[in-house]
Amino acid sequence: MKQYLDMCRHILEHGTEKGDRTGTGTISVFGYQNRYDLQEGFPLVTTKKTAFRLIVSELLWFLKGDTNIRTLLQENNHIWDEWAFAQWVESEDYDGPDMTDFGRRSQKEPVFAEQYNQQMAEFRQRVLDDPEFAETYADLGPVYGEQWRSWPTSTGGSIDQLKNVIESIRNNPDSRRHIVTAWNPEFVDEMALPPCHTFFQFYVADGKLSCQLYQRSADVFLGVPFNIASYALLTHLVARECGLEPGEFIHTFGDAHIYQNHMEQVKEQLSRKPKPLPSLVISDSKDSIFQLETEDITIEGYYPDPRIKAPVAV
């Protein structure tokens, strides 16, 4: 994962200080690209432990077209909790303690952090226990899964972009239109978080399938290791569905940034030496990638350095 670490180092050395939506502040570069040869191993960061099971369950959530975090909570996956929780505490139905500016205050005020954690725990449990509550407050709007699998049309229908692109790869592999987009301008304001990884394109050559992702906004320390592994896994899965071998994953960035409160964590990670990459194992018990469950996808030979904790900017 030298490519990822080199990007971290490049941002620290050449980035520009910028403000951001969360008020946290970043150091940022615009326009950067990394390439990962998937034949050389699965690109899961080894200089800190990265939760592969969460990456798998989130990607399968996307593939199923799901947008409600109740499914993720049932898998003990909390990647999207903060954005759903924000919808709840900002609603007229919420009557608990004031959670205004909860993301930053919870990091600075111990008493507030205790209240925040209590309210979050209650929210999670209610989502799991109350399907009606979950339908109202745990749905993130038309985020990735809906755009990938059910892009709304002007005539009231929908387009399954992912299935269409798989058929296109199978039937016309040399096409330059193997594209899936999550950026739907009409619905961006209805999404809990507008897509950061906005669109991806597949390319077939020499019996191998490659994928290039354009990511408009990238939290380099916390988010990008997940994004790399998620799209590398997607490339493996689509290649499997189309009878191809995985080729490269190309990661192209718009605004690639390190948050100001992640600086020490990044420096600690850069002090560590990368280890050999693990191998991906996909069960052959299912006929299609759309039937896969989290336990069907595992990795072998993953011996990372310990996890490095950092706050999420919401």
One Martini backbone bead per residue (centre of mass of N, CA, C, O) as a GRO file, in nm:
protein
  314
    1MET     BB    1   0.054   0.064   0.017
    2LYS     BB    2   0.238   0.297  -0.094
    3GLN     BB    3   0.041   0.482  -0.245
    4TYR     BB    4  -0.114   0.584   0.002
    5LEU     BB    5   0.128   0.694   0.167
    6ASP     BB    6   0.226   0.893  -0.050
    7MET     BB    7  -0.028   1.069  -0.038
    8CYS     BB    8  -0.009   1.157   0.252
    9ARG     BB    9   0.269   1.291   0.219
   10HIS     BB   10   0.189   1.493  -0.004
   11ILE     BB   11  -0.021   1.651   0.159
   12LEU     BB   12   0.164   1.742   0.392
   13GLU     BB   13   0.375   1.890   0.190
   14HIS     BB   14   0.142   2.030  -0.042
   15GLY     BB   15  -0.088   2.133   0.101
   16THR     BB   16  -0.392   2.314   0.160
   17GLU     BB   17  -0.551   2.524   0.356
   18LYS     BB   18  -0.896   2.442   0.455
   19GLY     BB   19  -1.209   2.467   0.465
   20ASP     BB   20  -1.531   2.325   0.585
   21ARG     BB   21  -1.841   2.202   0.650
   22THR     BB   22  -1.759   2.104   0.958
   23GLY     BB   23  -1.516   2.308   1.078
   24THR     BB   24  -1.230   2.159   1.110
   25GLY     BB   25  -1.032   2.133   0.885
   26THR     BB   26  -0.778   2.127   0.621
   27ILE     BB   27  -0.559   1.941   0.409
   28SER     BB   28  -0.517   1.995   0.046
   29VAL     BB   29  -0.576   1.833  -0.270
   30PHE     BB   30  -0.602   1.854  -0.637
   31GLY     BB   31  -0.555   1.593  -0.794
   32TYR     BB   32  -0.530   1.241  -0.785
   33GLN     BB   33  -0.345   0.918  -0.836
   34ASN     BB   34  -0.411   0.563  -0.808
   35ARG     BB   35  -0.263   0.229  -0.846
   36TYR     BB   36  -0.400  -0.118  -0.844
   37ASP     BB   37  -0.285  -0.442  -0.854
   38LEU     BB   38  -0.491  -0.724  -0.811
   39GLN     BB   39  -0.261  -0.948  -0.858
   40GLU     BB   40  -0.083  -0.852  -0.584
   41GLY     BB   41  -0.338  -0.808  -0.411
   42PHE     BB   42  -0.522  -0.689  -0.149
   43PRO     BB   43  -0.604  -0.340  -0.085
   44LEU     BB   44  -0.528  -0.349   0.244
   45VAL     BB   45  -0.446  -0.182   0.496
   46THR     BB   46  -0.147  -0.241   0.718
   47THR     BB   47  -0.080   0.027   0.912
   48LYS     BB   48  -0.382  -0.049   0.984
   49LYS     BB   49  -0.664  -0.156   1.104
   50THR     BB   50  -0.921  -0.289   0.886
   51ALA     BB   51  -1.269  -0.335   0.853
   52PHE     BB   52  -1.371  -0.565   0.634
   53ARG     BB   53  -1.662  -0.643   0.715
   54LEU     BB   54  -1.776  -0.354   0.673
   55ILE     BB   55  -1.713  -0.333   0.374
   56VAL     BB   56  -1.885  -0.567   0.282
   57SER     BB   57  -2.166  -0.487   0.400
   58GLU     BB   58  -2.183  -0.219   0.251
   59LEU     BB   59  -2.161  -0.318  -0.042
   60LEU     BB   60  -2.406  -0.511  -0.030
   61TRP     BB   61  -2.602  -0.282   0.030
   62PHE     BB   62  -2.566  -0.145  -0.239
   63LEU     BB   63  -2.630  -0.391  -0.428
   64LYS     BB   64  -2.937  -0.400  -0.305
   65GLY     BB   65  -3.042  -0.089  -0.280
   66ASP     BB   66  -2.993   0.015  -0.004
   67THR     BB   67  -3.078   0.299   0.258
   68ASN     BB   68  -3.097   0.148   0.537
   69ILE     BB   69  -2.940   0.109   0.852
   70ARG     BB   70  -3.075  -0.144   0.967
   71THR     BB   71  -2.910  -0.349   0.808
   72LEU     BB   72  -2.636  -0.269   0.931
   73LEU     BB   73  -2.705  -0.310   1.232
   74GLN     BB   74  -2.755  -0.620   1.194
   75GLU     BB   75  -2.423  -0.622   1.123
   76ASN     BB   76  -2.267  -0.424   1.309
   77ASN     BB   77  -2.287  -0.147   1.135
   78HIS     BB   78  -2.161   0.214   1.181
   79ILE     BB   79  -2.089   0.405   0.937
   80TRP     BB   80  -2.397   0.567   0.914
   81ASP     BB   81  -2.509   0.675   1.188
   82GLU     BB   82  -2.458   0.987   1.203
   83TRP     BB   83  -2.656   1.067   0.967
   84ALA     BB   84  -2.914   0.953   1.087
   85PHE     BB   85  -2.901   1.091   1.364
   86ALA     BB   86  -2.920   1.380   1.257
   87GLN     BB   87  -3.208   1.355   1.152
   88TRP     BB   88  -3.338   1.303   1.428
   89VAL     BB   89  -3.229   1.557   1.605
   90GLU     BB   90  -3.357   1.762   1.369
   91SER     BB   91  -3.633   1.688   1.442
   92GLU     BB   92  -3.956   1.740   1.571
   93ASP     BB   93  -3.963   1.456   1.742
   94TYR     BB   94  -3.732   1.546   1.905
   95ASP     BB   95  -3.684   1.546   2.295
   96GLY     BB   96  -3.400   1.578   2.368
   97PRO     BB   97  -3.108   1.674   2.392
   98ASP     BB   98  -2.897   1.897   2.274
   99MET     BB   99  -2.721   1.823   1.944
  100THR     BB  100  -2.574   2.061   1.864
  101ASP     BB  101  -2.283   2.006   1.726
  102PHE     BB  102  -2.212   1.701   1.804
  103GLY     BB  103  -1.944   1.621   1.667
  104ARG     BB  104  -1.756   1.835   1.821
  105ARG     BB  105  -1.858   1.839   2.119
  106SER     BB  106  -1.802   1.534   2.185
  107GLN     BB  107  -1.479   1.592   2.181
  108LYS     BB  108  -1.476   1.838   2.421
  109GLU     BB  109  -1.733   1.735   2.603
  110PRO     BB  110  -1.784   1.499   2.831
  111VAL     BB  111  -2.086   1.535   2.899
  112PHE     BB  112  -2.184   1.542   2.608
  113ALA     BB  113  -2.069   1.269   2.520
  114GLU     BB  114  -2.252   1.103   2.703
  115GLN     BB  115  -2.519   1.195   2.577
  116TYR     BB  116  -2.457   1.112   2.289
  117ASN     BB  117  -2.414   0.809   2.341
  118GLN     BB  118  -2.693   0.757   2.459
  119GLN     BB  119  -2.864   0.857   2.215
  120MET     BB  120  -2.736   0.664   2.009
  121ALA     BB  121  -2.813   0.397   2.146
  122GLU     BB  122  -3.119   0.449   2.138
  123PHE     BB  123  -3.142   0.479   1.833
  124ARG     BB  124  -3.040   0.204   1.747
  125GLN     BB  125  -3.249   0.035   1.903
  126ARG     BB  126  -3.500   0.155   1.769
  127VAL     BB  127  -3.435   0.071   1.482
  128LEU     BB  128  -3.440  -0.236   1.547
  129ASP     BB  129  -3.739  -0.242   1.697
  130ASP     BB  130  -3.865  -0.008   1.484
  131PRO     BB  131  -3.970  -0.002   1.166
  132GLU     BB  132  -4.110   0.278   1.148
  133PHE     BB  133  -3.878   0.445   1.253
  134ALA     BB  134  -3.672   0.348   1.043
  135GLU     BB  135  -3.821   0.449   0.789
  136THR     BB  136  -3.795   0.756   0.878
  137TYR     BB  137  -3.476   0.777   1.025
  138ALA     BB  138  -3.282   0.543   0.870
  139ASP     BB  139  -3.308   0.686   0.608
  140LEU     BB  140  -3.082   0.844   0.358
  141GLY     BB  141  -3.197   0.825   0.098
  142PRO     BB  142  -3.077   0.854  -0.244
  143VAL     BB  143  -2.830   0.679  -0.234
  144TYR     BB  144  -2.623   0.467  -0.381
  145GLY     BB  145  -2.811   0.217  -0.412
  146GLU     BB  146  -3.036   0.364  -0.569
  147GLN     BB  147  -2.863   0.467  -0.808
  148TRP     BB  148  -2.749   0.191  -0.902
  149ARG     BB  149  -3.054   0.027  -0.903
  150SER     BB  150  -3.276   0.308  -0.908
  151TRP     BB  151  -3.283   0.519  -1.135
  152PRO     BB  152  -3.467   0.786  -1.198
  153THR     BB  153  -3.709   0.876  -1.428
  154SER     BB  154  -3.910   1.094  -1.619
  155THR     BB  155  -4.141   0.842  -1.647
  156GLY     BB  156  -4.126   0.670  -1.356
  157GLY     BB  157  -3.892   0.499  -1.366
  158SER     BB  158  -3.600   0.271  -1.383
  159ILE     BB  159  -3.239   0.217  -1.338
  160ASP     BB  160  -3.010  -0.056  -1.360
  161GLN     BB  161  -2.690   0.008  -1.375
  162LEU     BB  162  -2.541  -0.249  -1.284
  163LYS     BB  163  -2.676  -0.458  -1.466
  164ASN     BB  164  -2.618  -0.309  -1.731
  165VAL     BB  165  -2.305  -0.314  -1.711
  166ILE     BB  166  -2.276  -0.619  -1.705
  167GLU     BB  167  -2.404  -0.670  -1.982
  168SER     BB  168  -2.204  -0.491  -2.136
  169ILE     BB  169  -1.948  -0.650  -2.070
  170ARG     BB  170  -2.043  -0.919  -2.192
  171ASN     BB  171  -2.144  -0.800  -2.494
  172ASN     BB  172  -1.937  -0.516  -2.485
  173PRO     BB  173  -1.626  -0.488  -2.378
  174ASP     BB  174  -1.524  -0.225  -2.567
  175SER     BB  175  -1.675  -0.030  -2.428
  176ARG     BB  176  -1.709   0.330  -2.309
  177ARG     BB  177  -1.999   0.271  -2.115
  178HIS     BB  178  -1.898   0.154  -1.824
  179ILE     BB  179  -2.122   0.321  -1.625
  180VAL     BB  180  -2.154   0.454  -1.284
  181THR     BB  181  -2.380   0.675  -1.109
  182ALA     BB  182  -2.446   0.883  -0.800
  183TRP     BB  183  -2.484   1.166  -0.939
  184ASN     BB  184  -2.795   1.335  -0.864
  185PRO     BB  185  -2.896   1.652  -0.876
  186GLU     BB  186  -3.203   1.625  -0.798
  187PHE     BB  187  -3.115   1.448  -0.506
  188VAL     BB  188  -2.889   1.564  -0.323
  189ASP     BB  189  -3.072   1.714  -0.098
  190GLU     BB  190  -3.198   1.415  -0.005
  191MET     BB  191  -2.927   1.344   0.108
  192ALA     BB  192  -2.741   1.288   0.383
  193LEU     BB  193  -2.499   1.227   0.167
  194PRO     BB  194  -2.330   1.314  -0.075
  195PRO     BB  195  -2.148   1.178  -0.304
  196CYS     BB  196  -1.809   1.100  -0.305
  197HIS     BB  197  -1.841   0.851  -0.486
  198THR     BB  198  -1.965   0.924  -0.801
  199PHE     BB  199  -1.795   0.744  -1.027
  200PHE     BB  200  -1.769   0.452  -1.251
  201GLN     BB  201  -1.533   0.257  -1.460
  202PHE     BB  202  -1.502   0.011  -1.701
  203TYR     BB  203  -1.235  -0.226  -1.822
  204VAL     BB  204  -1.137  -0.429  -2.104
  205ALA     BB  205  -0.838  -0.650  -2.095
  206ASP     BB  206  -0.703  -0.951  -2.133
  207GLY     BB  207  -0.937  -1.074  -1.938
  208LYS     BB  208  -0.966  -0.798  -1.778
  209LEU     BB  209  -1.090  -0.605  -1.499
  210SER     BB  210  -1.131  -0.258  -1.469
  211CYS     BB  211  -1.132   0.029  -1.232
  212GLN     BB  212  -1.263   0.366  -1.218
  213LEU     BB  213  -1.256   0.621  -0.972
  214TYR     BB  214  -1.448   0.909  -0.881
  215GLN     BB  215  -1.352   1.135  -0.613
  216ARG     BB  216  -1.450   1.438  -0.488
  217SER     BB  217  -1.425   1.332  -0.177
  218ALA     BB  218  -1.145   1.276   0.071
  219ASP     BB  219  -1.088   1.095   0.359
  220VAL     BB  220  -0.779   0.978   0.396
  221PHE     BB  221  -0.773   0.833   0.674
  222LEU     BB  222  -1.068   0.703   0.707
  223GLY     BB  223  -1.202   0.654   0.410
  224VAL     BB  224  -1.000   0.551   0.185
  225PRO     BB  225  -0.942   0.258   0.277
  226PHE     BB  226  -1.237   0.177   0.222
  227ASN     BB  227  -1.257   0.258  -0.078
  228ILE     BB  228  -1.041   0.078  -0.190
  229ALA     BB  229  -1.162  -0.194  -0.093
  230SER     BB  230  -1.447  -0.166  -0.214
  231TYR     BB  231  -1.357  -0.136  -0.524
  232ALA     BB  232  -1.190  -0.387  -0.537
  233LEU     BB  233  -1.425  -0.573  -0.470
  234LEU     BB  234  -1.611  -0.490  -0.699
  235THR     BB  235  -1.421  -0.582  -0.922
  236HIS     BB  236  -1.419  -0.878  -0.845
  237LEU     BB  237  -1.727  -0.926  -0.866
  238VAL     BB  238  -1.773  -0.840  -1.161
  239ALA     BB  239  -1.570  -1.029  -1.283
  240ARG     BB  240  -1.711  -1.285  -1.186
  241GLU     BB  241  -1.985  -1.227  -1.333
  242CYS     BB  242  -1.810  -1.207  -1.630
  243GLY     BB  243  -1.555  -1.404  -1.652
  244LEU     BB  244  -1.314  -1.248  -1.510
  245GLU     BB  245  -1.032  -1.083  -1.430
  246PRO     BB  246  -0.863  -0.892  -1.227
  247GLY     BB  247  -0.700  -0.590  -1.247
  248GLU     BB  248  -0.749  -0.266  -1.193
  249PHE     BB  249  -0.735   0.004  -0.952
  250ILE     BB  250  -0.848   0.337  -1.005
  251HIS     BB  251  -0.776   0.638  -0.812
  252THR     BB  252  -0.964   0.937  -0.839
  253PHE     BB  253  -0.922   1.278  -0.735
  254GLY     BB  254  -1.016   1.559  -0.604
  255ASP     BB  255  -1.060   1.619  -0.285
  256ALA     BB  256  -0.776   1.559  -0.090
  257HIS     BB  257  -0.795   1.505   0.270
  258ILE     BB  258  -0.679   1.627   0.589
  259TYR     BB  259  -0.760   1.652   0.895
  260GLN     BB  260  -0.657   1.834   1.162
  261ASN     BB  261  -0.750   1.581   1.365
  262HIS     BB  262  -0.535   1.368   1.185
  263MET     BB  263  -0.227   1.426   1.185
  264GLU     BB  264  -0.102   1.232   1.398
  265GLN     BB  265  -0.213   0.972   1.274
  266VAL     BB  266  -0.065   0.993   1.004
  267LYS     BB  267   0.222   1.000   1.118
  268GLU     BB  268   0.205   0.726   1.253
  269GLN     BB  269   0.153   0.564   0.995
  270LEU     BB  270   0.421   0.659   0.844
  271SER     BB  271   0.607   0.500   1.062
  272ARG     BB  272   0.513   0.250   0.920
  273LYS     BB  273   0.541  -0.075   0.786
  274PRO     BB  274   0.455  -0.242   0.531
  275LYS     BB  275   0.273  -0.525   0.444
  276PRO     BB  276   0.158  -0.784   0.317
  277LEU     BB  277  -0.091  -0.873   0.122
  278PRO     BB  278  -0.383  -0.999   0.100
  279SER     BB  279  -0.641  -1.236   0.037
  280LEU     BB  280  -0.915  -1.314  -0.159
  281VAL     BB  281  -1.237  -1.471  -0.059
  282ILE     BB  282  -1.490  -1.635  -0.260
  283SER     BB  283  -1.765  -1.787  -0.263
  284ASP     BB  284  -1.913  -2.067  -0.471
  285SER     BB  285  -2.226  -2.098  -0.356
  286LYS     BB  286  -2.301  -1.863  -0.550
  287ASP     BB  287  -2.421  -1.748  -0.861
  288SER     BB  288  -2.435  -1.447  -0.746
  289ILE     BB  289  -2.352  -1.140  -0.619
  290PHE     BB  290  -2.661  -1.080  -0.524
  291GLN     BB  291  -2.639  -1.339  -0.304
  292LEU     BB  292  -2.444  -1.236  -0.117
  293GLU     BB  293  -2.281  -1.259   0.193
  294THR     BB  294  -2.066  -1.166   0.425
  295GLU     BB  295  -1.954  -1.469   0.479
  296ASP     BB  296  -1.856  -1.505   0.161
  297ILE     BB  297  -1.631  -1.282   0.248
  298THR     BB  298  -1.274  -1.300   0.263
  299ILE     BB  299  -0.954  -1.302   0.430
  300GLU     BB  300  -0.600  -1.370   0.383
  301GLY     BB  301  -0.313  -1.264   0.538
  302TYR     BB  302  -0.390  -1.051   0.777
  303TYR     BB  303  -0.123  -0.831   0.938
  304PRO     BB  304  -0.175  -0.571   1.107
  305ASP     BB  305  -0.165  -0.298   1.254
  306PRO     BB  306  -0.291  -0.115   1.472
  307ARG     BB  307  -0.532   0.074   1.545
  308ILE     BB  308  -0.640   0.418   1.460
  309LYS     BB  309  -0.786   0.669   1.615
  310ALA     BB  310  -1.065   0.883   1.495
  311PRO     BB  311  -1.260   1.137   1.418
  312VAL     BB  312  -1.566   1.218   1.282
  313ALA     BB  313  -1.673   1.421   1.021
  314VAL     BB  314  -2.019   1.567   0.998
   0.00000   0.00000   0.00000
